[in-house]
């Protein structure tokens, strides 16, 4: 290994990461946080894969309790076939991080090693094992269980940051109206200026409660802007004005097709190619707003990188969901570096179970480190002197600083 490659890999392995998009919660949000072996095993990726191998019907699988589901998934994916998929290999990496041999120790040892009711000490241990300094949660003010935790103002610790999720507000305005009215907000389906002012007040109230780093919306592949719909009006006249006033970016995660197979329940969502035009329109019409953007389809990644070249208020981030595989992370990261240099957020874990951060970041460091090593070696081969501090600066930007700079923190 050349000195340049060694320096790149050392920098990538040692960088402390800001995980800008997860579905994790602190221990104080006890009913919502997920950890432990059974939750690792019943991750929706593994559910879908196991049902391809086993002979249970969907109904039979969902009728089992979580422990029985975990046992069954283990049999299908770790005994009947070899665990080479991204998610199955992740379980092996988690086990190895705890010095277990999953082939001989099996699920029982993983259950003993992983804590299903974590303390703050256990959470810090897992984050430190992953080299993650802090995580950003996904926080829904319309989730009644989560709402109660926020209203109690429970401590969440310095390593858990909030992101205010807008999906319910933007996807079901008619259903949201009575819920907002019951909370004392004067809103109506006709969306007058008074109603929009009340939505802005609602958002500001929740910013005061959550202190989010950004607003977030997971959009379908049919997402359009502008559009003469409640969603289009809410974005233009409620959400973006609040974002401008409070200097909060809006994160758009585009391309999900919900429940293409409803029988799979939580594992039933899929992906579709979306248009880049709404992002161009938003970035051009609202130059004082900032937009984190990621797409779920591989086919959209090139257009997103080109759009980021044209608009400094667009920040591409991560390789989301079905794109989080070694092949596609390498391809997308390489293409982004070639088009916009180290001016994006390299990855996020999208972790739904605490221990996921171990394998997702272990994999990301390996794959992205190889891509960066190639790029810096190519630069060195031209005769440019690549310095250690250059590499450290760029690696920190990709895994940490670009995010914080974009959110003005």
Secondary structure, 3 states (H helix, E strand, C coil): CCHHHHHHHHHHHHCCEEECCCCCCCCCCCCCCCCCHHHHHCCHHHHHHHHHHCCCCHHHHHHCCHHHHHHHHHHHHHCCCCCCCHHHHHHHHHHHHCCCCHHHHHHHHHHHHCCCCCCHHHHHHHHHHHCEEEEECCECCCCHHHHHHHHCCCCCCCCEEEEEECHHHHHCHHHHHHHHHHCCCCCCCCCCHHHHHHHHHHHHHHHHHHCEEEEEEEEECCCCCCCCCHHHHHHHHHHHHHHHHHCCEEEEEEEEECCCCHHHHHHCCEECCCCCHHHHHHHHHCCCCCEEEEECCHHHHHHHHHHHHHCCCEEEECCCHHHCCHHHHHHHHHHHHHHHCCCCECCCCCCCCCCHHHHHHHHHHHHHHHHHHHHHHHHHHCCCCCCHHHHHHHHHHHHHHHHHHHCCC
